[in-house]
Amino acid sequence: MTSPRPRRRTLLRAAPLALATAALTPALASCTRASERLDAESNAVPEVDLSGIEEVPEIAALVPEETRARGELVNGAALNYAPGEFVGSSGEAVGYDIDILAAIGRVLGLDTRTEAAVFAQIIPAVGSTYDIGMSSFTVNEERLEAVTMISYFQAGISYAVKAGNPYGIDPADLCGRRVALQVGTYQEELSAERSQECRDGGDRAYDVLAYTSNSDAATNVAGGKGDILMADSPVTNYAIARSRGTLEAIGEIEESALNGIVVAKDQPELAEAIRAAVQHLIDSGHMERILAAWGNESGMIPTAEVNPQP
């Protein structure tokens, strides 16, 4: 289903912190041991072995000569969106996007490097400062007018509750429920809209618990302070994977949309090389292995496309 709100990812990027730019910290002294375990697990970064991924000569041959001579693919990314891309404990860029980028580089026979950037400034700098932008960009019509995008992942809005759903939560009916989310995100805006719908129907509005990070939101749902976590599906999946069974998914993914790698419009050869490399990773099983390490194999797509229909 195409998202009717292409601003979703932009709003998320405007938030002050994301899930794992730092270790989770207990939000309240009353949090349970379950939430403390989630706190400890959230800082774990999986080690993904890419050594089995080799250069594919016929795909590498698609790389423009200038890039091939330089031997490096430079990426711009906003390192504040775990588990896609964020800053590791040693100050390095980590995340599933960073691992996928490295895997693409191996297929193309290129080194890869990610430079930290302000999210809104990445696309204007692709083709000059950066070769590509790989930073959880949602594919939408506005972006496709400015740049080329290669699809590689799919994400939407998803939910998690305390394991066993002890409060009997139904994501389709959250009127009066304690909804934990990150401040400044699309989810906060959507909750305000849905709260008004509750009031219009004579019911109680959402009891929104807005935190400065998704990590705090997840921790408080695991600890019982919040009824349900509402976040982008990669964030929710990552929180669940790190929760040691204290959180579980509930409901369906809403407003699902493709994520795309950004390439300048005047670089069609590079776009095709990246598309072919992504498709090779999908077909060979390496993409699924990378995403599974980050708890996000559900975001797999079967086919990588240049400028897919949003």
MONORRA-V706040 format. One record per backbone hydrogen bond with DSSP energy under -1.0 kcal/mol. CO is the residue of the C=O (numbers start at 1). NH is the residue of the N-H. If there is no record, write none. Layout:
CO:NH + CO:NH
This chain:
5:8 + 7:11 + 8:12 + 9:13 + 10:14 + 12:15 + 18:21 + 28:31 + 32:36 + 33:37 + 34:38 + 35:39 + 36:40 + 37:41 + 38:42 + 41:44 + 50:53 + 56:59 + 56:60 + 57:61 + 59:62 + 60:63 + 64:68 + 65:69 + 66:70 + 67:71 + 71:111 + 73:113 + 74:131 + 74:132 + 75:115 + 77:117 + 78:80 + 81:85 + 83:96 + 84:97 + 85:81 + 86:94 + 88:91 + 92:88 + 94:86 + 95:99 + 96:100 + 97:101 + 98:102 + 99:103 + 100:104 + 101:105 + 102:106 + 103:107 + 104:108 + 105:110 + 107:56 + 111:73 + 113:75 + 115:77 + 118:121 + 119:122 + 122:125 + 123:126 + 125:128 + 125:129 + 125:130 + 130:127 + 132:76 + 133:262 + 137:260 + 140:144 + 141:145 + 143:146 + 143:147 + 148:263 + 149:307 + 150:261 + 153:259 + 155:257 + 156:233 + 157:254 + 158:231 + 159:250 + 160:229 + 161:248 + 162:165 + 165:168 + 170:173 + 174:177 + 177:179 + 177:207 + 178:227 + 178:228 + 179:209 + 180:230 + 181:211 + 182:185 + 185:189 + 186:190 + 187:191 + 188:192 + 189:193 + 190:194 + 191:195 + 192:196 + 193:197 + 194:198 + 195:199 + 196:200 + 197:201 + 198:203 + 199:202 + 206:208 + 207:179 + 209:181 + 211:183 + 213:217 + 214:218 + 215:219 + 216:220 + 217:221 + 218:222 + 219:223 + 220:225 + 220:226 + 228:180 + 229:160 + 231:158 + 232:236 + 233:237 + 234:238 + 235:239 + 236:240 + 237:241 + 238:242 + 240:243 + 243:246 + 246:163 + 248:161 + 254:157 + 257:155 + 258:139 + 259:152 + 261:150 + 262:133 + 263:148 + 264:267 + 267:271 + 268:272 + 269:273 + 270:274 + 271:275 + 272:276 + 273:277 + 274:278 + 275:279 + 276:280 + 277:281 + 278:282 + 279:283 + 280:284 + 281:287 + 285:289 + 286:290 + 287:291 + 288:292 + 289:293 + 291:296 + 292:295 + 296:299 + 297:300 + 299:154 + 305:151
